[in-house]
Amino acid sequence: MTVETMGPAAEIAMLDATGQAELVRRGEVTPLELVDWAIERIERLNPLINAVVTPTYERARARARAVPEGPFTGVPFLLKDLIAEEEGVPLSSGSAFLRGYVSGHTSELVKRLQAAGLVMLGKTSTPEFGMVPTCEPARFGVTRNPWNPDRSTSGSSGGSAAAVASGMVPMAHGNDLSGSLRFPASACGLFGLKPTRARVPLGPQYGDMVNGWIAEHAMTVSVRDSAALLDATAGAEPGDPYPAPAQAGPFAAEVGADPRRLRIAYTPRTAGGELGHPDCVAALMDAVTLCAELGHEVVEADMPGLEQAGDAIGTVFNATLAWLIGTWIRRLGREPGPHELEPITRVSWEAARGTTGGEYLLAVERLQVFARGVARFLSGVDMWLTPTMSEPPAPLGQIMSTPDDPLRAYRRGGRTVEYPAVVANITGNPAMSVPLWHNADGLPIGVHFLGRFGAEATLFRLAGQLERARPWAGRTPAVHASRH
């Protein structure tokens, strides 16, 4: 039953992470209170949406009693159950193959999150090895979209997105190989930024994942949270293969700054030249109108060269899956058993093992040529605007494979992500999904801005302006801490 829920746990859930941290700094609440209230919300809401798969409540309570002072002191946080590790906490990557694995080290990113004062409450669900644009792993079951529990959260960071959208925590970790921060941000009505390549370190386990495609950050309710969090986690670690371009100043200071008059290119056409779903096109045109009203120059333009990148992208994905499974074979000391991989993963892995190193390097070379073309295109505009996704969030169960049709999830999932969010991964450029629009069914439909390399500051300035012009934080989904 849906009711308006009173009490501090529900009231706190309406604040972003910066707002919660301010209460701690003023002495109005303690970190332990914030953590206990977040645990209360998770225990109430998780049976409805299945976002958190590995709770670590007692560790969190112990940490809250001695949390360091930082920009987010005492604020509860969740880690996506993929890549980022915390010593002593299980990591599964959504797969039965990793059952029983417990991390023996803490990732540099997690150390920086902890140093910022955040308190980890556990891990959120992800599809097996993050390889499909929905969060419905066989091991943990479906994660439901808080806006409509019969719909997908639309990306491998979907557990984190559902947790933030429902008010469990004000922000949560995610990572992005081809859109997995931005797709679930769109589906769940959140702000999702993919930083510039190498902005956030991947060590000590990794230095450069998939030729720099993979980026770490978070999904947030507010733009200011995303910027302040990136300030807390950005910066090369000793031994990294290369750094991101230097920041001119704190990203948090950019959120309220005047973005000046920007030249923004846009297109309603997908990478294949077709129009996306009418709801996605409507969200785009609404954003085009809003940007023009705010004084920006908006011009229609397609990005050149997209049609030439497809085969090379496929080769990189094949090599990535072979690497992912190979990494875990080496770490666990054995190959996956007959029932330890989902059908789509096993079939794809078996096919991917045929990809040679030469084929991979040829694909990388081809995509680097494409990336140079993107840089030339963006030299004439400040950013490129499209819908984030090509369909609204799909009904649950559609983007799933079966033993008889193991590739079904790729085919169906591909229809939802036909706009080229992967360009940001190929090029290393920053990009963001902004939650400006909802369709007639009340589902969020995000719009996507691709920025120039190293230009998060410009994205944050525009995002802050859009947030002030069209505030979204007050809109809450059907499943939310203030209602259940």
C-alpha positions in Angstrom: 0.0 0.0 0.0 1.3 3.5 -0.9 1.1 6.0 1.9 2.8 9.3 2.7 5.5 8.2 5.2 6.6 10.6 7.9 9.7 10.6 10.0 13.4 11.5 9.6 14.3 8.6 7.4 11.7 9.7 4.8 12.5 13.4 5.2 16.2 13.0 4.8 15.6 11.0 1.6 14.4 14.2 0.0 17.8 15.8 0.4 20.7 15.3 -2.0 24.1 14.2 -0.7 25.4 17.8 -0.3 22.3 18.6 1.8 22.7 15.6 4.0 26.4 16.4 4.6 25.5 19.9 5.6 23.2 18.6 8.3 26.2 16.6 9.7 28.5 19.7 9.5 25.9 21.8 11.4 25.6 19.1 14.1 21.9 18.5 13.4 22.3 14.8 12.7 25.1 12.3 13.2 26.7 10.1 10.5 25.3 7.1 12.4 21.8 8.5 12.2 22.1 9.1 8.4 23.3 5.5 8.0 20.6 3.9 10.2 17.9 5.9 8.3 19.3 4.8 5.0 19.4 1.1 6.2 15.7 1.5 7.2 14.9 2.8 3.8 16.7 0.0 2.0 15.0 -2.7 4.1 11.6 -1.1 3.4 12.1 -0.6 -0.3 14.4 -3.4 -1.5 11.7 -6.0 -1.5 9.8 -3.8 -4.0 12.7 -3.1 -6.4 15.6 -5.5 -5.6 18.4 -2.9 -6.0 20.8 -4.0 -3.2 22.2 -7.5 -3.5 25.0 -7.4 -0.9 24.2 -5.4 2.3 27.2 -4.5 4.6 25.2 -2.8 7.3 27.4 -3.6 10.3 30.6 -2.5 8.5 28.7 0.7 7.7 27.6 1.3 11.3 31.1 0.8 12.5 32.5 3.2 9.9 29.9 5.8 10.7 31.1 6.0 14.3 34.6 7.0 13.0 34.0 8.5 9.6 36.6 11.1 8.4 35.7 14.7 7.8 35.2 15.4 4.1 32.8 16.9 1.6 30.3 14.0 2.2 30.9 13.1 5.9 28.4 10.5 7.0 26.5 10.3 3.7 25.4 6.7 2.9 26.5 5.3 -0.5 26.3 2.1 -2.5 28.8 0.5 -4.8 27.9 -1.2 -8.0 28.8 -4.9 -7.9 31.2 -4.7 -10.8 34.9 -3.6 -11.0 35.1 -1.5 -7.8 36.2 -3.6 -4.9 36.2 -3.2 -1.1 38.4 -5.5 0.9 36.5 -8.1 2.8 33.3 -7.6 0.8 31.9 -10.1 -1.8 32.1 -9.2 -5.5 30.0 -11.1 -7.9 29.7 -9.1 -11.1 26.1 -10.5 -11.3 27.5 -14.0 -12.0 27.3 -17.4 -10.3 30.9 -18.0 -11.5 32.1 -15.6 -8.8 30.0 -17.1 -6.0 32.1 -17.1 -2.8 34.6 -14.6 -4.0 35.6 -11.9 -1.5 37.7 -9.0 -2.5 41.2 -9.0 -1.1 41.9 -5.4 -1.7 40.2 -2.0 -1.9 40.1 -0.1 -5.2 41.7 3.3 -5.3 38.3 4.8 -6.2 36.7 3.3 -3.1 39.5 4.6 -0.9 38.8 8.1 -2.3 35.1 7.7 -1.7 35.8 6.7 1.9 38.2 9.6 2.3 35.4 12.0 1.2 33.4 10.8 4.2 31.0 8.5 2.4 29.8 5.3 4.1 29.4 2.2 2.0 26.2 0.3 2.8 26.6 -2.5 0.3 26.6 -3.5 -3.4 23.9 -3.0 -6.0 22.8 -5.4 -8.7 24.2 -5.5 -12.2 23.6 -7.9 -15.2 26.2 -10.6 -15.6 29.5 -8.8 -16.2 27.5 -5.7 -17.2 27.1 -6.8 -20.8 23.4 -6.0 -21.5 21.4 -2.8 -21.1 19.1 -4.1 -18.4 19.6 -5.3 -14.8 18.0 -8.8 -14.8 20.7 -11.2 -13.7 19.8 -14.8 -13.2 21.7 -14.9 -10.0 19.9 -12.1 -8.2 16.7 -11.6 -10.2 15.2 -8.5 -11.8 15.8 -5.0 -10.6 12.6 -2.9 -11.0 12.4 0.7 -12.1 10.9 2.8 -9.2 8.9 4.9 -11.8 7.1 1.7 -13.0 8.1 -1.6 -11.3 7.2 -3.5 -14.5 9.9 -1.6 -16.4 13.7 -2.0 -16.8 16.3 0.2 -15.2 18.0 0.1 -18.7 21.6 -0.4 -18.0 24.3 -2.3 -16.1 24.3 0.3 -13.3 20.6 -0.2 -12.9 20.7 -1.4 -9.3 22.5 1.8 -8.3 20.1 3.9 -10.3 17.0 2.3 -8.7 18.5 2.8 -5.3 19.0 6.5 -5.8 15.7 7.1 -7.6 13.8 5.4 -4.8 15.5 7.5 -2.2 17.5 4.7 -0.5 20.7 6.8 -0.9 21.2 10.2 -2.5 23.9 8.9 -5.0 25.5 5.6 -5.9 28.5 4.4 -7.8 28.3 3.2 -11.4 30.6 2.5 -14.3 30.3 2.9 -18.0 31.6 0.9 -21.0 29.1 2.1 -23.6 26.5 4.1 -21.7 25.9 2.2 -18.4 26.0 5.4 -16.3 23.9 7.4 -18.7 21.2 4.8 -19.8 20.0 4.0 -16.2 20.2 7.7 -15.3 17.8 8.3 -18.2 15.5 5.4 -17.3 15.3 6.4 -13.6 15.2 10.2 -13.8 18.7 11.0 -12.6 21.7 13.0 -13.6 24.4 10.7 -15.0 27.8 12.0 -16.0 30.5 9.8 -17.7 33.8 11.6 -17.0 36.7 12.1 -19.4 39.0 9.1 -20.0 41.4 8.6 -17.0 39.7 11.3 -14.9 39.0 8.7 -12.2 41.6 6.0 -11.6 41.0 2.3 -11.9 43.9 1.0 -9.8 45.4 -0.9 -8.3 43.9 -3.9 -10.2 43.5 -2.0 -13.6 45.3 0.8 -15.4 43.6 1.2 -18.7 40.4 -0.9 -19.2 39.4 -1.7 -22.8 41.6 1.0 -24.3 40.2 3.6 -22.0 36.5 3.0 -22.7 35.5 2.2 -19.1 34.9 5.1 -16.9 33.9 5.2 -13.2 31.6 7.7 -11.5 28.1 7.9 -10.1 24.4 8.7 -10.6 23.1 11.5 -8.6 19.9 13.5 -7.9 21.6 16.8 -8.2 24.3 18.2 -10.5 26.2 19.7 -7.6 26.6 16.3 -6.0 28.0 14.9 -9.2 30.5 17.7 -9.5 31.6 17.6 -5.9 32.0 13.8 -6.0 34.2 14.1 -9.1 36.3 16.6 -7.3 36.8 14.1 -4.5 37.7 11.2 -6.8 39.5 12.7 -9.8 43.3 12.6 -10.3 45.8 10.1 -11.6 47.2 7.4 -9.4 51.0 6.7 -9.5 51.6 4.2 -12.3 48.5 5.1 -14.4 49.2 4.8 -18.1 48.1 8.4 -18.8 46.3 11.3 -17.0 43.2 13.2 -18.0 43.7 16.8 -19.0 44.2 19.0 -15.9 41.1 20.8 -14.4 41.1 24.6 -14.4 39.5 24.5 -11.0 37.0 22.6 -8.8 34.1 21.1 -10.8 31.8 22.1 -7.9 32.4 25.8 -8.7 31.3 25.3 -12.3 27.7 24.2 -11.5 26.6 27.8 -10.8 28.8 29.5 -13.3 27.5 31.1 -16.5 28.0 28.6 -19.3 28.1 31.5 -21.8 26.4 31.2 -25.2 27.1 27.7 -26.4 26.9 26.3 -29.9 25.0 22.9 -29.6 24.5 20.5 -32.4 21.7 18.0 -32.2 20.1 15.2 -34.2 16.9 13.1 -33.8 18.5 10.3 -35.9 20.1 7.2 -34.5 23.4 5.9 -35.7 21.5 4.0 -38.3 19.9 7.1 -39.7 16.4 6.4 -38.4 14.3 8.3 -35.9 14.1 7.0 -32.4 10.9 6.3 -30.5 8.5 9.3 -30.6 8.9 9.9 -26.9 12.7 10.1 -27.2 12.4 12.5 -30.1 9.9 14.6 -28.2 12.3 14.7 -25.2 15.1 15.9 -27.6 13.0 18.6 -29.2 11.9 19.8 -25.7 15.6 20.1 -24.8 16.4 21.9 -28.0 13.7 24.4 -27.3 14.9 24.9 -23.7 18.5 25.4 -24.8 17.5 28.0 -27.4 15.3 29.8 -24.8 18.4 30.0 -22.5 20.3 31.8 -25.2 22.3 29.0 -26.8 22.8 28.5 -30.5 21.2 25.2 -31.5 21.9 23.7 -35.0 20.9 20.4 -36.4 23.8 18.3 -37.5 24.6 14.6 -37.8 28.0 13.3 -36.6 30.0 12.0 -39.6 31.5 8.5 -39.7 29.2 6.6 -37.3 28.3 4.1 -40.0 31.9 3.1 -40.4 32.5 2.3 -36.7 30.0 -0.6 -36.2 32.1 -3.6 -37.1 35.1 -2.3 -35.1 32.9 -1.7 -32.0 31.7 -5.3 -32.3 35.3 -6.6 -32.3 36.1 -4.5 -29.2 33.1 -5.9 -27.4 34.1 -9.5 -28.3 37.6 -8.9 -27.1 36.3 -7.3 -23.9 34.2 -10.3 -23.0 37.1 -12.7 -23.7 39.2 -10.5 -21.4 36.6 -10.3 -18.6 36.1 -14.0 -18.4 39.8 -14.6 -18.8 40.6 -12.3 -15.9 38.3 -14.2 -13.6 39.6 -17.6 -14.8 43.1 -16.4 -13.9 42.0 -14.9 -10.5 39.9 -17.9 -9.5 42.2 -20.5 -11.0 39.5 -22.4 -12.9 37.2 -22.1 -15.8 33.4 -21.6 -15.3 31.3 -24.7 -14.8 28.4 -25.8 -17.0 25.8 -23.7 -15.1 27.9 -20.8 -13.9 27.4 -18.5 -16.8 24.1 -17.3 -18.3 23.4 -18.6 -21.9 24.2 -15.2 -23.5 27.5 -14.9 -21.7 28.6 -18.4 -22.4 27.8 -18.3 -26.1 29.3 -14.8 -26.5 32.4 -15.9 -24.6 32.9 -19.0 -26.7 32.6 -16.8 -29.9 34.8 -14.1 -28.5 37.7 -16.4 -27.8 38.2 -16.5 -31.5 39.0 -12.8 -31.7 42.7 -12.4 -32.3 45.0 -9.8 -30.9 45.6 -8.5 -34.4 41.9 -8.1 -35.0 41.5 -6.2 -31.8 44.3 -3.8 -32.6 43.0 -3.2 -36.1 39.6 -2.3 -34.6 41.3 0.0 -32.1 43.2 1.7 -35.0 40.0 2.2 -36.9 38.1 3.6 -33.9 41.0 6.0 -33.2 40.6 7.3 -36.8 36.9 7.8 -36.0 37.7 9.5 -32.8 39.8 12.1 -34.7 36.8 12.8 -36.9 34.7 13.3 -33.7 37.2 15.8 -32.4 37.1 17.7 -35.7 33.3 17.7 -35.6 33.3 19.1 -32.0 35.8 21.8 -32.9 32.9 23.5 -34.6 30.4 23.0 -31.7 30.7 22.9 -28.0 28.6 19.7 -27.6 26.4 17.3 -29.4 22.8 16.6 -28.2 20.7 13.5 -28.8 18.2 11.4 -26.8 20.0 9.2 -24.3 18.1 6.1 -25.3 16.1 5.2 -28.5 13.1 3.8 -26.6 11.5 4.3 -23.2 12.5 1.8 -20.5 11.6 -1.7 -21.8 9.1 -4.0 -20.0 10.9 -6.4 -17.7 11.6 -9.8 -19.3 12.1 -8.6 -22.8 15.8 -8.1 -22.7 16.5 -11.6 -21.5 18.0 -14.6 -23.2 17.0 -18.3 -23.1 19.0 -21.4 -23.7 17.2 -21.8 -27.0 17.8 -18.1 -28.0 20.9 -17.0 -26.1 21.5 -13.8 -28.2 17.9 -12.5 -27.7 19.0 -10.0 -25.0 21.5 -8.4 -27.4 19.0 -8.0 -30.2 16.2 -6.6 -28.0 18.5 -4.6 -25.8 20.2 -3.1 -28.9 16.9 -1.6 -30.0 16.8 0.6 -26.8 20.3 2.0 -27.3 20.5 3.0 -31.0 21.7 6.5 -30.2 25.5 6.4 -30.1 26.3 6.9 -26.4 29.3 4.7 -27.0 31.0 7.5 -28.9 32.0 9.0 -25.5 33.7 5.8 -24.6 35.5 5.4 -27.9 36.8 9.0 -27.8 37.2 9.3 -24.1 35.1 12.4 -24.1 32.8 13.4 -21.2 29.1 13.0 -21.6 26.0 13.4 -19.5 22.3 12.3 -19.4 20.0 15.1 -18.1 16.5 14.3 -16.8 14.4 17.0 -18.3 11.3 15.2 -19.6 8.7 12.5 -18.9 6.4 10.8 -21.3 2.6 10.4 -21.0 3.1 7.3 -18.9 5.2 9.2 -16.4 8.5 7.5 -17.4 11.6 9.7 -17.4 13.2 10.2 -20.8 16.8 11.7 -20.6 18.7 13.7 -23.2 22.4 13.2 -23.8 25.1 15.8 -24.3 28.5 14.8 -25.6 31.2 17.3 -24.7 34.7 18.0 -25.9 37.6 16.0 -24.5 38.4 17.1 -21.0 35.5 19.6 -20.9 33.5 18.4 -17.9 33.5 22.0 -16.7 31.4 23.1 -19.7 29.0 20.2 -19.2 28.6 21.0 -15.5 27.9 24.7 -16.3 25.2 23.8 -18.8 23.7 21.1 -16.5 23.5 23.5 -13.6 21.7 26.0 -15.9 19.3 23.4 -17.1 18.6 22.2 -13.5 17.8 25.7 -12.4 15.5 26.3 -15.4 13.7 22.9 -15.2 14.2 21.6 -11.6 13.8 17.8 -11.4 14.6 16.9 -7.8 11.1 17.4 -6.5 9.6 14.7 -8.8 9.6 11.4 -7.1 8.7 8.0 -8.6 5.9 5.6 -7.5 8.3 3.6 -5.3 10.0 6.2 -3.1 11.0 6.5 0.5 8.6 9.4 1.0 5.6 7.1 -0.1 6.3 3.6 1.3 
